[in-house]
Amino acid sequence: MLDSLIADRHLIAELTRRDIRSRYVGSLLGSAWAVIQPLALILIFTVVFSVLGRAEFAGAVFPHRYQYSIYLCAGLLPWLFVSDLVQRGTTQFVELANLIKKVAFRKPVLLWSVTFSSAVSFLVAFGLFLVFLAMVGDVRVEVVGCYLLLVVLMAIAGLGKAALLACLNVYLRDTKQMVAIVAQLWFWATPLVWYPTEQMPGWLMQVERFNPLYWYVRLMQDVMLFGKTPHIWQWLLVGCWSAGCFLLGSQVLSKLEGDLADEL
Amino acid sequence: MAISARGLSKRFRSYASNRQRLASWLTGGRWGDGRWIDALAEVSFEVRRGEALAVVGANGAGKSTLLKIVARTLRPSAGSVSCAGRIGALLELGMGFHPDFTGRENIRLNGLLLNFSRVEITRAEGRIIEFSELGPFIDQPIRTYSTGMIMRLGYSVAAAVSPDVLVIDEVLAVGDAYFQQKCFDHLRRYLAEGGTVLFVSHDAQAVLRICRRAILLERGHLVREGEPHAVLEEYGARLAAGGSSLAGDGRPALRVAVRGGAVHSGQFRAVIEEASLRLPDGSTPTVFVSGSEAELCLRGMVIYPVEHLTIGMLIRDRFGNDVFGTNSHLMGQRIDLQPGRSFHARFRLRLDLGPGPYSITAALHAGDQHLAGSYDWIDRLASFEIVQPADTRFSGLVRLPVELSVSDAGPTEPGRVTEMWRRLLAAAPSRLVAGGGGAEFVLAGATPVTTPQEESCWRLGEEAMVALSLAGPVVQLCCRLDHDAVPCEVELWAGCELLGRRTLSESAPKWAELAFDVPAGLVGLPAALRLVTRGVDDLADGEGIAGILCRGFICQA
């Protein structure tokens, strides 16, 4: 998968451009949707949780009025990026069956292009986030650096999963539906819009310890909210998970790559 | 060897449902009724450089699977295939074009998919667009294209990048006759330059036009390899034999090759021993002059009782086209022959055929059932050649009785020239600007292009003609040359009258404004601008396209 990233970089760039364009082609507001969508989501969650749900946790944990929004953005934006990448990546091979059956090329390019086009949407939203941060406080380089590194690691893990699921989806078309449901479940199971407090049942936090995405999200929120950079062992933990996912996905893909066209 | 395939096999596992597939996976193949389907079995062949190999066979015989394996979109289950150099593949229609993007964007994407560098694509883009002759459609989304246009683009992409091996699957048939001819010309040139072609087609004529060798696939097996006409005949005979070695009436039909090469197929209740074409004096030359009287003689015997014996003959040209055929049933003759009798049949006919080699096919069958009730069918039992008579030469497939007389009908009145001229070019606008439509009045393959300075214009071929209405006293055009080494002459004509001639020598990035004065009497008439570039052939290969770029033609009131 890595060899394809370098060897096919021009093709990946073209496919990425095509993917971004085809998402907004024909719509009136065009690429403005890339900004409007995450903005609307953040606004909804901010209103729902910090206005309506203030009594539960917002006031206690976040003394500052903007802190919930920062907390929310820190976890939600990368989450939207990676879940978009996994869900669209899963359907790539089936959607582009026409191409796979007629032209011989390295299949990972299709996943890389989805990754980069999702990343572009993320970067646009992240840019807005940075502007917001700069307005309400200070932005430190090492904080942003740490944060982006965590996002990259999470995306690498997501890419591995996408590769695995994309292959599975070729053989079992139900995969796509299951991924959508699991993504929803996982979204609510991970503290993204809610905050883990003392009042929550103890078993919940025990379960969260085994949720790898919680590690990433927690580290991202900590670095953005409190400027807390992760420990070396925390880096190792998420690094190993990302590497593991990526290796598994790319191994499965390189094994099945030649047989995919049989089933499409 | 350009392509060398050894023992290629392809097996698919087919399940009745997805549930069966899952069951099979989870139990390691113990449950779930997956059936193995052999799409290809042990196929080996080689193709040399400069050679075209045709793959023929019925639907589902494995032709497309084979091509996909060679094009590397499928992986063989067993065996290996090696190709020298780059492979260009044209598999079915579309080659993965994206419907929402324009032809030009799809060219870029396809080039990248085919592993070409960006520089190579930019260099090839102009050639591809020119070859496809899609004109202004190149900047329209592919979904607005007809299948013929998609095929034009697909072929142009696959061919313009001159791959070492070109794989073509049954796509040329959708192009119009003009573009098909263009493709065949291109293929021939490509082969002569050392290219290699692997070609699938059901069109026997197409196969014979470009291939010198063919292989026949039947249910995944390679059953015959050899000269295209022999392979096609075998294919035809297998089809006639019902594909399953059964005659249509359920009785088995045999297929045997006798010494000397002719292949008999049928039930052999009655057989043909010999066919010959004779002149009235009884001699049997191999070359006949078109228009000669001749006799087609068939000699044979009846072995078992036959019902409604029909004796038939068929003349085919070198492409395998049926030129003429008839039989005793169609001619209203009843034949009564008992087992143990021999027969002599003579078809007397005049060989009003075009020049070229022909073959004679003979058949014995029941009634008009030449497929179902075939007693004996022999392709190419004999062959002969037709040459032109020395006095009356002609071209084409047949010689029709013809006479010609031409007479001078006096001088043409000037009004009629004008009238004809007006009728031909009545719709020509007085203003033609690149990017603004009306390209059909810019003849000779005008391609819309954009210069590096973002100016839109037309690129005209070596000799172009532009039709324009003379709406005012001055015709202006804005154009320039690709290369100043190759000057261009611009002439303005109205009817048979030359109104002016200018020589264009400005080249990039300067644009020249040329003007012609229009005599007052000609205002309102259509006119033709001819632009001729001379000496294009003197250019070295690396210097790119030499032509004329035009931004517009205007004749304002």
Interface residues (C-beta under 8 A of the other chain):
Chain A: D8 H10 L11 E14 L15 R18 S22 V25 L96 N98 L99 I100 K101 K102 V103 A104 F105 Y171 L172 R173 D174 G258 D259 A261 D262
Chain B: F12 N18 R21 L22 K68 A71 R72 T73 L74 R75 I87 A89 L91 E92 G94 M95 G96 H98 D100 F101 E105 R108 L109 N110 L112 L113 L114 N115 S117 R118
